[in-house]
Amino acid sequence: MAIKGSLKEASLPDVLQLLALGQKTGCLSIADRNNFGYVYFERGRISYASIVNRRDRLGDILVKHGKLSSEALESAIERQSRERGKRLGRILVEDGALSRAELERYMRIQIEEAVYFLFTWTQGTFKFETDVLPEHEEFLVSINPESLLLEGARRVDEWSLIEKKIPSFDLIFEIERDRLKSSDVELTAEQESLVPLLDGARDVARVIEDSGLTEFDGGKALYGLVSAGFAHRVGRTQPVRRQEVSEGRIEEHRNLGVAFYKTGMLDEAAREFRRVIDLRPTDGPVRFHLGLVALRQARWQDAVEELRQASDLLGARPAVLHNLAVAYQQLGQLEQADSVFGDAATRARQDPRIMIGWGLVALERGDLPVAAGRLDRAREITGDTPLPAIWYWGRALAAAAQNELAAAETILRDGLEHHADHPVLLNNLAVVVELSGEVDRAEELLRQALADGPAVPQLSKNLGDLLYRRGRYDDAAAAYERAVKLQADLGDDVYFKLGNLAYRAGERERAADYWRQALAVNPGHELARTNLETLSALA
């Protein structure tokens, strides 16, 4: 199930309800201008949520609730900076500062706060991907989304009021201490925590950050102080010079770019990566990511240019070379692809993916013994680990092209044991089986492949070819028609044979139409031209 759309067309609460009712598992990503958030679901319940480039509030929540001292939090954060990849919660449990049950309780609060904050986003886009789980998360929760909707709606209403007094987080407010001191008004705990921070220098974002409050609690507390006249606006944060802003901005755009890339929002990812390049043109990792985006968007020449620059900046790293070779291969520049794959293989001798790619380039170049040798080397490297389906496809093709049909059949059957009902492997096995004389078995395999991959046009074409050769013309015509319906430019031979079949059935006009389509695909198809001329002469 794929869900995506605009927050203007469908509100986030509506989307959450839909996923809850459908008991879906996966990741909902939400993008609002330069903000990006995730909500993960497991069987319709929220298991995790986070917002990119937003300070992790778990430590602040624990301090606020008296579960952790400020000193213990700083110590845990300092350890986290040394042990990259470890979550703060895990460190606190390992240090004995928190039990697992307490961590889950406060993680639940953190996740709820993240979702409440997402409710305030009214612009942007959302996208749900099934069966995507959070990375590196050992502590997950289980929250019914419907339990958050009422509180979320209340907060959204309050935000609309708060924004009338505090329309932007870059505003600076100052407390009127004399007036507050002479007043007998009792402030809330949240307001008390803001008072020493409203010094006429910090903006709202910094005040909330330093207070440890959530955006909602901090905004609500400040709204009360401003409404009561205890705080007034004195300015807004001045734009920081480019040199001073670069590092922070670079990390912000980089993080957003990676988040967009992981969820398949490639245009948005490219936009953020280009913003990094604007600030730092020599950023090699971002050039590499721009190359990956171009590859996934089939912009092969752009991929080559970005990945060559990444290689110049980062050095000849195997991952960069591997992707650069793929881009050359897609452009049909097989000599360059072979050379770059070879360079990558010498630097990563135990990486089977590179060796497989190198073998497939040799196969495409028609160098069958070399292709077989490289693919066999990839199998040696992987040992007992199952190989990807493309390895079985390539190795079987290399064997069949050298008339080693028994070996090709063995390879494909082995592949289907690891990749059950894979349409392409079934298709190729059918070809090998037919060449071995088992025509009935070949037809059975093709029909099995079509059952698993009905949208693959080549399968319908291949079935049509087999039926055409067997003289089952009506069945062949049905298969060909299904193939060209799926892919109109599948090939001139399909239209040529459809024309032959229509003519055989006495449908001359249809035959002429199909032969004309064959010529439209391939103006050099002389048999189609001859048939049309003969048909015209008979008329």
Beta strands, then each sheet from edge to edge (+ up, - down):
strand 1: 3-6
strand 2: 26-32
strand 3: 35-42
strand 4: 45-51
strand 5: 125-130
strand 6: 171-175
strand 7: 199-203
strand 8: 231-236
sheet 1: 1+ 5- 2+ 3- 4+
sheet 2: 7+ 6- 8+
end
